[in-house]
Amino acid sequence: MIKSIRNIFVRTFYVQMWENRLRVQPFGACEAFDEKPFIALNIHAKKPKIVAIGNAAYDLRASTSLRVLNPFSHPRLLVAHFIEAEQVLSHALRSHTQFKPMLTSPIVVMHPREKLEGGVTGIETRLYQELALGAGAWQVHLHTGDELPIETFNPNLINH
């Protein structure tokens, strides 16, 4: 009973990560953040300030007054710049609050879609967990198999 009451308030997000694409979607919903995982920072401020995230940041690559980078781009790993990747993921998760306010931190299913040769190491598992937790998740699950059916998957099947 408590679990069913909690599920009214807790959203479960499916996060798929590629080097040049980030897709964040609540289970059972059609809307998704599906953009290039770029971040644009004003590095001339005392503290670097986020100017844009996603496709809007990608479009600012030619700017000489901004630092524009893809924190998910690295030859061996799916995350190269942890803090910036966390900011991009946090933005993507928050972009869904206009549809249903997040009364509690969400549950996140992280699904790296590439750079999985040889399997996921313990370090990478921790990286994905910490990335989601830092972006605001309450609980994190790592999935490395086939794509989950977003419309029909029952997130209640995930061990809470």
Secondary structure, 3 states (H helix, E strand, C coil): CHHHHHHHHCCEEEEEEECCEEEEEECCCCCCEEECCCEEEECCCCCCEEEEECHHHHCCCCCCCCEEECCCCCCCCCCCCHHHHHHHHHHHHHCCCCCCCCCCCCEEEEEECCCCCCCCCHHHHHHHHHHHHHCCCCEEEECCCCCCCCCCCCHHHCCC
